[in-house]
């Protein structure tokens, strides 16, 4: 019996084409000899692939480059507007949409307050309307829209795009993809929002070596994460990886929306921070906090608590410090188990100044096993509020490529 599986020739050809296309996206304008050198492919193979890409009009010739002694080489570049993708970030506070071209350049963006997501079908119809609006903003042919990526918080059934459970939205068994397709005649992918964010944040422009283990954590209204191995998401056995917000950090802690007690999300998320502050106000404590929100406890947001802490409110400061301690505790568990070389902290909570970031790092150092994380570098996410929607576009392109449906 042979233990060696012969590699499928079609798979080899597809991989070669992907590597040439990626080289053109990242390095173009570029000549064929340089592509061959960067991809370790032969000149004839590169010529065959680029001829096909030229015929499909996803790349173009822009004339001759500088000669290094022989015949001036033909320079090739991507045709950025050869196709478009739409990414949608359905967040509990905001719905954000982006439309990208083939070079992942943002051509349009749109955002709207989320509001009440119930009843679910009415809400999904509103999201469909926003998608049609941003497509209209592109002023392009419908055929150039190769698909729509939807980033949604909660557990997602990958095969069907059904939301199995979303605590933030109080959704259970909602056929999100099916309902969207009633109004949208496009290829449509639904994925967990934290994984979409992780994929986008793990990509560093101009970095040739993408062989990293990146753990990206979204600290916002809720808490979730995604693990990226190289350039591929780790999904887990049933697509439920990354739910770090639902590990127990306080045995008899507050009830979480998932049904358990003492989850990281229940004690340290933006929602948890706001709830703790509201409770303090109801007890007549935290005077600076009360002044900042005009005594209206129901209008308190996590941002208000950070502002009060920065202004010297000791009770607000205690809430912020406690959240950082719990987050560091939870992340230390992930570091001990996964041993990533990059940890990226993203989300709304990270937009409250450098102090919170430093407190989280100090908590990580205190709680993680001393021998782990020796290669770990901790970053703060820098790709902005549309990063999750951009990640949804990247997920869509990766999926279409793997399914041999990317138009190249």
Residue pairs with C-beta under 8 A, 6 or more apart in sequence:
14 404
16 39
16 41
16 45
16 49
17 49
17 52
17 53
17 408
18 401
19 39
19 41
20 35
20 39
20 41
20 46
20 49
20 50
20 53
21 49
21 53
21 58
21 408
23 30
23 35
23 38
23 39
24 30
24 35
24 53
24 59
24 76
24 77
24 78
25 78
25 102
25 103
25 104
26 206
27 34
27 35
27 38
28 59
28 76
28 77
28 78
29 62
29 65
29 75
29 76
29 77
30 75
30 76
30 77
31 65
31 73
31 74
31 75
31 76
32 43
32 46
32 47
32 50
32 73
32 74
32 76
33 43
33 73
35 41
35 46
35 50
35 76
36 42
36 43
36 45
36 46
39 46
50 59
50 76
53 59
53 408
54 60
54 61
54 76
56 407
56 408
57 79
57 82
58 78
58 79
58 82
58 83
58 102
58 407
58 408
59 76
59 77
59 78
59 79
60 76
60 77
60 79
61 74
61 75
61 76
62 75
62 76
62 77
63 74
63 75
64 72
64 73
64 74
64 75
65 72
65 73
65 74
65 75
66 72
67 73
78 102
78 103
79 102
80 101
80 102
80 103
80 105
81 101
81 102
81 107
81 140
81 144
82 101
82 102
82 144
82 407
83 101
83 102
83 144
83 145
83 146
83 407
84 99
84 100
84 101
84 102
84 107
84 138
84 140
84 144
84 145
84 146
85 99
85 100
85 145
85 146
85 147
85 148
85 149
85 393
85 396
85 397
86 97
86 98
86 99
86 100
86 131
86 134
86 135
86 145
86 147
86 148
86 149
86 186
86 393
87 97
87 98
87 99
87 100
87 148
87 149
87 151
87 196
87 388
87 389
87 390
87 391
87 392
87 393
87 396
88 95
88 96
88 97
88 127
88 130
88 131
88 148
88 149
88 150
88 151
88 389
88 392
89 95
89 96
89 97
89 151
89 193
89 196
89 386
89 388
89 389
89 392
90 114
90 127
90 150
90 151
90 152
90 153
90 193
91 114
91 153
91 193
91 220
91 221
91 388
92 114
92 117
92 153
92 168
92 169
92 221
92 222
93 113
93 114
93 220
93 221
93 348
94 111
94 112
94 113
94 114
94 385
95 111
95 112
95 113
95 114
95 127
95 130
96 109
96 110
96 111
96 385
96 386
96 388
96 389
97 109
97 110
97 111
97 130
97 131
97 134
97 389
98 106
98 108
98 109
98 110
98 134
98 386
98 389
98 390
98 393
99 106
99 107
99 108
99 109
99 134
99 135
99 137
99 138
100 106
100 107
100 390
100 393
101 107
104 390
104 393
104 394
106 386
106 390
107 138
108 134
108 137
108 138
109 134
109 386
109 389
110 130
110 133
110 134
110 137
112 130
116 123
117 123
117 169
117 170
117 171
118 169
118 170
120 169
120 171
120 174
121 179
124 174
124 176
124 179
124 180
125 179
125 183
127 180
128 179
128 180
128 182
128 183
128 184
129 183
131 148
131 180
131 184
132 183
132 184
135 142
135 145
138 145
142 185
145 186
146 187
146 396
146 400
146 406
146 407
147 186
147 187
147 188
147 189
147 396
147 400
148 180
148 184
148 186
148 187
148 188
148 189
148 396
149 189
149 191
149 196
149 391
149 392
149 393
149 394
149 395
149 396
150 161
150 176
150 177
150 180
150 188
150 189
150 190
150 191
150 392
151 191
151 192
151 193
151 196
151 197
151 388
151 389
151 391
151 392
151 395
152 163
152 166
152 176
152 190
152 191
152 192
152 193
153 166
153 168
153 169
153 192
153 193
153 194
153 222
153 224
154 163
154 164
154 165
154 166
154 167
154 168
154 169
154 171
154 192
155 163
155 164
155 165
155 166
155 192
155 239
155 240
155 243
156 162
156 163
156 164
156 190
156 191
156 192
156 239
157 163
157 164
157 239
158 191
158 235
158 239
160 175
160 177
160 178
161 175
161 176
161 177
161 178
161 180
161 188
161 189
161 190
162 173
162 174
162 175
162 176
162 177
162 178
162 190
163 169
163 171
163 172
163 173
163 174
163 175
163 176
163 190
164 172
164 173
165 171
165 172
165 173
165 258
166 172
166 174
167 222
167 256
167 257
167 258
168 221
168 222
168 257
170 257
176 190
177 188
177 189
177 190
180 188
181 188
187 396
187 400
187 405
189 392
189 395
189 396
189 399
191 392
191 395
192 224
192 226
192 239
192 242
193 218
193 224
193 388
194 216
194 217
194 218
194 224
194 225
194 226
194 242
195 226
195 233
195 235
195 241
195 242
195 391
195 395
196 226
196 388
196 389
196 391
196 392
196 394
196 395
197 216
197 218
197 226
197 346
197 347
197 381
197 387
197 388
197 391
198 214
198 215
198 216
198 218
198 225
198 226
198 227
198 228
198 233
198 242
198 344
198 391
199 226
199 228
199 233
199 391
199 394
199 395
199 398
200 383
200 387
200 388
200 390
200 391
200 394
201 214
201 216
201 344
201 346
201 381
201 383
201 387
201 391
202 210
202 212
202 214
202 216
202 228
202 231
202 342
202 344
203 210
203 231
203 394
204 210
210 230
210 231
211 230
212 228
212 230
212 340
212 341
212 342
213 227
213 228
213 229
213 338
213 339
213 340
213 341
213 342
214 227
214 228
214 340
214 341
214 342
214 343
214 344
215 225
215 226
215 227
215 334
215 335
215 338
215 340
215 342
215 343
215 344
216 225
216 226
216 227
216 228
216 343
216 344
216 346
216 381
217 223
217 224
217 225
217 244
217 331
217 343
217 344
217 345
217 346
217 347
218 224
218 225
218 226
218 346
218 347
218 388
219 269
219 270
219 327
219 345
219 346
219 347
219 348
219 349
219 350
220 269
220 270
220 347
220 348
220 349
221 269
221 270
221 271
221 348
222 245
222 265
222 269
222 270
222 271
223 244
223 245
223 264
223 265
223 268
223 269
223 327
223 330
224 242
224 243
224 244
224 245
225 242
225 243
225 244
225 245
225 334
226 233
226 234
226 241
226 242
227 233
227 234
227 241
227 242
227 338
227 340
228 234
231 398
232 398
233 395
234 241
235 241
236 242
244 264
244 330
244 331
244 334
245 263
245 264
245 265
245 269
246 256
246 258
246 260
246 263
246 264
246 265
247 263
247 264
247 330
247 333
248 260
248 261
248 262
248 263
248 264
249 262
249 263
249 264
249 267
249 268
249 326
249 329
249 330
250 261
250 262
250 267
250 326
251 261
251 262
252 261
252 262
253 261
253 262
253 263
253 266
253 267
254 261
254 262
254 266
254 267
254 272
255 261
255 266
256 262
256 263
256 265
256 266
257 265
257 266
258 265
264 326
264 327
264 329
264 330
265 271
265 272
266 272
267 322
267 323
267 326
268 322
268 323
268 324
268 326
268 327
268 330
269 349
270 301
270 302
270 347
270 348
270 349
271 302
272 323
273 302
273 305
273 319
273 320
273 323
273 349
274 300
274 301
274 302
274 304
274 305
276 305
276 319
277 286
277 289
277 297
277 300
277 304
277 305
277 308
277 316
277 319
278 297
278 298
278 300
280 286
280 289
280 315
280 316
280 319
281 289
281 290
281 293
281 295
281 297
281 300
282 297
285 315
286 308
286 313
286 315
286 316
287 313
288 308
288 311
288 312
288 313
288 316
289 300
289 304
289 305
289 308
289 313
289 315
289 316
292 304
292 307
292 308
292 311
293 299
293 300
293 304
302 348
302 349
302 352
303 348
303 352
305 316
305 319
305 320
306 316
306 320
306 352
306 353
306 356
308 316
309 316
309 317
309 319
309 320
310 353
320 356
320 359
321 359
323 349
324 356
324 359
324 360
324 362
324 363
325 359
325 363
326 363
327 360
327 363
328 359
328 360
328 361
328 362
328 363
328 364
328 365
328 366
328 367
329 363
329 367
331 343
331 360
331 363
331 364
331 368
332 363
332 364
332 366
332 367
332 368
332 369
333 367
334 340
335 343
335 364
335 368
335 372
335 373
335 376
336 368
336 369
336 372
339 372
339 373
340 376
341 375
341 376
341 377
342 376
342 377
342 379
343 376
343 377
343 378
343 379
344 378
344 379
344 380
344 381
345 357
345 360
345 378
345 379
345 380
345 381
346 380
346 381
346 383
346 387
347 381
349 356
350 356
350 357
350 380
350 381
357 380
361 378
364 373
364 378
381 387
383 390
397 406
400 406
